[in-house]
Amino acid sequence: MLPYKVLTFLIVTIIVSMLVLACSDPTNGSDKTVNAVQQAHSKILTVYKSASCGCCGLWSKNMDINGFKTIAVNRDNLTEFKSSNGIPVKYHSCHTALSREGFVFEGHVPAKFIKKFLEEKPEGAIGLSVPGMPLGSPGMEQGEQFTPYKVVLLKADGSVSVYAEVNSLKGQY
């Protein structure tokens, strides 16, 4: 059973989408309307996390500030969930976000790279990961302290590659 807030949000999103599509003039810009609805849906991230993890909430707030709408779902067995979504154990972090399209964003991935990924949709990719919990990454801020890290591209065949390198606090925004 879905939590009340999640269920309410989903119902409202569906109704608004139906109204926007129903009220659009198919001869005047309907492609733009459909694109706007699709973009709004791609900006929704469902964040699977432990109920006791504070940095996951901070990361979600960072995503909300940067144009996403996050929905938090607390789970007991995250390791199994991550593996069932194709994330190799070596690339696990504390939370997993799923886009409406089914892409995974594991750990403290900055919003700018999620936006870029969703625009590009690299062929054969299932998502991005920031393994571990790098100091200074979104949700892990500690003043000016920062540890450089890599954003890893996760591929459906189980392989990975470096998607981006973040070498400064400013480089992630």
C-alpha positions in Angstrom: 0.0 0.0 0.0 1.4 3.4 -1.0 1.7 6.1 1.7 -1.1 8.7 1.5 1.1 11.6 0.4 2.6 9.5 -2.5 -0.9 8.3 -3.6 -2.3 11.8 -3.5 0.6 13.2 -5.5 0.3 10.5 -8.1 -3.5 11.1 -8.5 -3.0 14.9 -8.8 -0.2 14.4 -11.3 -2.4 12.1 -13.5 -5.4 14.5 -13.3 -3.3 17.6 -14.2 -1.6 15.7 -17.1 -5.0 14.6 -18.4 -6.4 18.1 -18.1 -3.4 19.7 -19.9 -3.6 17.2 -22.7 -7.4 17.4 -23.0 -7.4 21.2 -23.1 -4.6 21.6 -25.6 -5.5 22.4 -29.2 -4.1 19.6 -31.3 -3.6 22.0 -34.3 -1.7 24.6 -32.3 1.4 23.5 -30.4 0.2 20.1 -29.0 3.7 18.7 -29.4 4.9 21.5 -27.1 2.3 20.6 -24.5 3.1 16.9 -24.7 6.8 17.7 -24.3 6.1 19.9 -21.3 4.1 17.1 -19.6 6.9 14.6 -20.4 9.6 16.9 -19.0 7.5 17.5 -15.8 7.2 13.7 -15.4 10.9 13.1 -16.0 11.7 15.6 -13.2 10.1 13.3 -10.6 12.5 11.1 -8.6 11.3 8.4 -6.2 14.0 8.2 -3.5 14.4 4.8 -1.8 16.2 5.1 1.5 16.5 4.0 5.1 14.2 5.8 7.5 17.2 6.7 9.7 19.4 8.3 7.1 19.7 12.1 7.4 21.9 12.7 4.3 19.3 11.2 2.0 16.8 13.8 3.1 19.4 16.5 2.5 20.1 15.2 -0.9 16.4 15.1 -1.7 16.1 18.8 -0.6 19.0 19.6 -2.9 17.2 17.9 -5.8 13.9 19.8 -5.0 15.8 23.1 -5.0 17.4 22.2 -8.3 14.1 21.6 -10.2 13.2 18.0 -9.3 10.2 16.7 -7.2 11.3 14.0 -4.9 9.1 11.4 -3.2 10.7 9.5 -0.3 10.1 5.8 0.3 11.6 4.1 3.3 12.7 0.5 2.8 14.3 -2.1 5.0 16.3 -4.1 2.5 18.0 -1.6 0.2 20.8 -3.9 -0.9 18.4 -6.3 -2.5 16.4 -3.4 -4.0 19.6 -1.9 -5.5 20.8 -5.2 -7.0 17.3 -5.8 -8.5 17.6 -2.5 -10.2 21.0 -3.4 -11.8 23.3 -1.5 -9.5 26.5 -3.5 -8.9 27.5 -3.7 -5.2 30.7 -1.8 -5.8 28.6 1.2 -6.8 26.1 1.2 -4.0 25.6 4.3 -1.7 23.0 5.1 0.9 19.9 5.8 -1.3 18.6 5.0 -4.8 16.5 7.4 -6.8 14.4 6.2 -9.7 13.1 8.4 -12.5 9.6 7.9 -14.0 11.4 6.4 -17.0 13.1 3.8 -14.8 16.6 5.3 -14.7 18.6 4.8 -11.5 20.5 7.5 -9.7 22.5 5.9 -6.9 23.9 8.0 -4.1 24.8 11.7 -4.0 24.6 12.4 -7.7 24.5 16.2 -8.4 21.3 17.5 -10.0 23.2 19.0 -13.0 24.4 15.5 -14.0 21.0 13.9 -13.6 19.5 16.7 -15.8 22.2 16.1 -18.4 21.7 12.4 -18.3 17.9 12.7 -18.7 18.4 15.0 -21.7 21.0 12.7 -23.4 19.7 9.3 -22.3 22.9 7.6 -23.2 22.3 4.4 -25.2 22.6 1.3 -23.1 22.7 3.2 -19.8 20.6 2.5 -16.8 21.7 5.5 -14.7 24.4 7.2 -12.7 26.1 6.5 -9.4 28.3 8.3 -6.9 29.7 5.4 -4.9 30.1 5.9 -1.2 29.3 9.2 0.4 32.0 11.8 -0.7 32.4 14.7 1.6 31.0 17.9 0.1 28.8 16.2 -2.4 25.1 17.2 -2.4 23.6 16.1 0.9 27.1 15.6 2.4 28.0 19.2 2.7 30.4 20.2 5.5 31.2 23.8 5.0 34.1 24.2 2.6 35.4 20.7 3.1 35.4 18.6 -0.1 36.7 15.3 -1.5 36.9 15.0 -5.3 34.7 12.2 -6.7 33.6 10.6 -9.9 30.1 10.2 -11.3 29.8 6.7 -12.8 27.7 5.8 -15.8 26.0 2.4 -15.1 25.2 0.3 -18.2 22.6 -2.4 -18.8 25.3 -4.9 -19.6 26.9 -4.5 -16.2 29.8 -2.4 -17.4 30.6 1.2 -16.2 32.4 4.2 -17.3 33.3 7.6 -15.8 30.5 10.1 -16.7 32.0 13.1 -14.9 34.7 14.0 -12.5 33.9 16.5 -9.8 37.1 18.2 -8.5 35.6 21.1 -6.6 32.5 22.2 -4.6 31.6 24.6 -7.5 32.1 21.9 -10.1 29.0 20.0 -9.0 26.6 22.9 -9.5 
